[in-house]
Amino acid sequence: MSLKKFAMLMISCAVLYGVSGNTASAATTNGITNNETVQQTFQPGGDEKEDIGNVPATTPTPQVTASPQATVAPRVTTKPGTVKNNTASKKKKAKKTAKKSSKKSYTKAELRLMAAIINCEAGSESYQGKLAVGIVIMNRVRSNKFPNTVKKVIYQRRQFSPVHNGSLKKRLRQYDRGKIRSSQWKDCISAAKKTLSGQKTIVYKGRVKSMKKYKFFSVSLRGAKMRLGGHRFK
């Protein structure tokens, strides 16, 4: 073999070797690339992670929720014993008020004297007549034109005939001895209690009549505005 042919052969071998080497390296490179691509493609959650990473992050709008304590009005609860205590206190106050209102506004001496004078003046009259006599006496006590006590009004000079003729003393002795069990005495005492307590009305001809302006009564009275039983009033 000539030197020229040998050189050509070597050159050809080198060219062939270089081409095959490049092809192999390319194949190797492609294999690795393909393998990594396959791994990336089939890796669990790989695409999802990449997609999530590519999506821009958005801040969610915070939801404002009202607290139950802010929206619901608090209930006002009372203990079971509180209602009972309030009711009991109201009953006690009502009893105290009733006691105050029922408290006697007169003395035993005033009751004794008033019942006796009513018995003298209207013992044989109706119950309304007895009340009328007691009201006139109390109207005088309240008036500035007469004395300001029951005793002074009754014993005022020349005002009540029983004071002068002795009948008042007789009734007072009966009262002191307890001879007051008759219906006449009971009505007189009842009328005395009511008028001393402030009653100013009677039942006259089926209607309630106020007598707060009446200050005189007698069997015969000039200018009388009302007649009840054997008495005239004005």
Buried (B, 14 or more C-beta within 10 A) or exposed (E): EEEEEEEEEEEEEEEEEEEEEEEEEEEEEEEEEEEEEEEEEEEEEEEEEEEEEEEEEEEEEEEEEEEEEEEEEEEEEEEEEEEEEEEEEEEEEEEEEEEEEEEEEBEEEBBBBBBBBBBBBBBEBBBBBBBBBBBBBBBBBEEEEBBEEBEEBBBEEEBBEBBEEEBBEBBBEBBEEEEBEEEBBEBBBBBBBBBBBEBBBBEBEEEEBEBEEBBBBBEEBEEBEBEBBEBBBB
